[in-house]
């Protein structure tokens, strides 16, 4: 399993990728690309939150 820092980094990359896809979808009027970007961004935010939670748990031990 990835370390909390790796999860946060992966999450930040997914979030950035999602924002780029959303912008590309907007520029090309591609609703499915925009929606895919929203999913990627949400997945990235969840990964970052999971990394924060794991780090908090690690700090308790």
PyMOL commands that set and color helices and strands:
alter all, ss='L'
color gray80, all
select helices_A, chain A and resi 4-27+31-60
alter helices_A, ss='H'
color red, helices_A
deselect
rebuild
show_as cartoon
